[in-house]
Amino acid sequence: MKKCNYRMKKIALVMLLIMTLGVANAQNVNDVPPAQVMDADEYYNPNGKRVYALLSESPQLFSTKVKVSIDFGQSTSWLGSMSESRLVDKDGKEIKFNSMIDAMNYMSQFGWRFAQAYVVPSGSGGKSSDISVGGTVYWVLCKDVDDYSQISEGFTTKAQQRAR
């Protein structure tokens, strides 16, 4: 009886190994590796650089509009970093967006794509239960560029406007 049980285990192990190899081979779609199946524009940038930016909103008192700050690694002063990194129009006025989606649509004109969003809760101790009290919403965006000078192409921050 033990010999039969041992053989059954061996046969089951061999069958499992064969099935595993079959599944591992099934990862290609029509003999094309997964990296090439994905949309090449969105996931593959062999000659360029991928850069990231962080959008954060500042709700306006007595308004449904929001002002948006962008952090793409630029140098800012410690005290005015939030207001210095706000998006401004060609006249230097802070742009007020209807929502973060409105801001994302604005940024998409310049090649930025949504990567991820997260909330940092406000309140006592930063517990996840504090999200209902409020928090700051951050959106991570990405863009493929040939040169790092293209990071802020198309938009202007308050600090960039002052430097002109």
N, C-alpha and C positions, 0 to 999 in steps of 0.2 A: 504493500500500500504506500509506503514512504517513497519507494522508487518511482511509482506512478505520479505521485504528487510532485516530486522533484522534476520529472520530465515535463509535466504540465507547466510548471513555473518557467522552465527553460524555453519552452515553446511560446509561452505568453510574452516573455522578455524579447525573444527574437521578433515576434509579430509587432510588438510595441516599437522596436528599433526600426523595423521596415516602414511602419506607418509614419514615424517621426521624420525619416528621411524623405518620404513622399510629400509630407506637409512642408518641410523646409524648401523643397524644390518648387513648390507651388507659389512661392512668394513673387516670382516673376510673372508679369502679365504679358502674354504673347511674346515671350522670350525677351522682354524689355525690363531691365532692373528698376526697382521702385524709384530711385532718384531721377530717372528719366521719364517716368510715368507722370510725375507731378508737373504742374504748370511751371515751365522753365523760368518764366519771368518772375514768378513769385518766390521760388525756392533756390534758384541757382544763379550765381553771379560770379563766374570764374575770373573775370578780368577787373572787376570793380571792388569796392569796399562797401560793407553794410554799416550804416550809421544808425544811431538810435536817438530818440528825443522823448522827453517826458512832458506831457501836457497836464496841467492842474487848473482847476477852476476856482474862481473867487466869486461867490454869489454877491449880487448887489442888493443893498438894503432898499426895501420898498420897490423892488423890480423883479421881473421874471428873467431878466438877462443875466449873463455871466461874463466876466472878464477872464481871459485865459492867459496863463503864463507858460512859457516853454523853456525847458532846460535841455540844451543839446551839448552841454559841456563848456559853455562860454564862461568867461571870467565875469564875475559880478562882485559888487561889494557886499559885505555880510549884512548890513542893515537894510539896504534897499533891494536885495536880490529878487524878491517876489515882484515888486512893482517895476524894477528895471527889466525884467524878462517878460513883461506883458506884451502881447502882440499889438502893434499900432498900424494905422493906415498910412498912406503916403504923406499926410499932413502932420503926422505925429500924434494923432488922437488915439487913445486906447479903443480897440475894437470891442464892441459888446456883442456877444453871440446869444442866440436864442437858447442854446443848450450845448452840451459837449458834442453832440452829434453834429450840430451846426459847425462847430470848430473843427471837427474831424473832416467834414466835407470841404471846408476851407483849406485845410492842410493837404488833402488828397489832390488838390489842383497842382501842388508842387511836388508830387511824386511820393508823398508819405503814405504808408499803409499802417493799419491797425495791427498791433502785435499782441497786446495784453492790457487788461485794466485791473485795477485793484483799489481797495478802500483802506485807508488808515483811519481806524475809529478814533473819535474824540471822546473825551469823558474821563472817567476814573480808571486809570491804569491800562487803558488800551485793550480791554477785554473784548472778545468778539461779540458779546452781548450788548456792547455799547454802540453798535452800528445803528440801532434804532434811534439813538440820541443824535446821531450825525457823524460825520467824518469827512475826510478829504478824499475825493476821487482822483486817481491818477490814471492816465492813459499812456501806455508805452507805444510809440510809433517807430517804424523803421523805414529806411530808404536806401536804395543802392546808388552809390555815386562813383564816379571815376576819380574824383579828387575831393579832398576834405573841404575845399573852398565852396563846394556846392551844397553844404549842409543847410545854410540859411538862405539859399536861393529862392526868391519869390516872396518871402515875408520879412518883416522888420520888427525888432523888439524896441522897446523904449530906449534902452541903452545904446543900441545901434543907431537909432535916430539922432540921439544927442551927440554921438561921435562924428556925425557927418558935418 
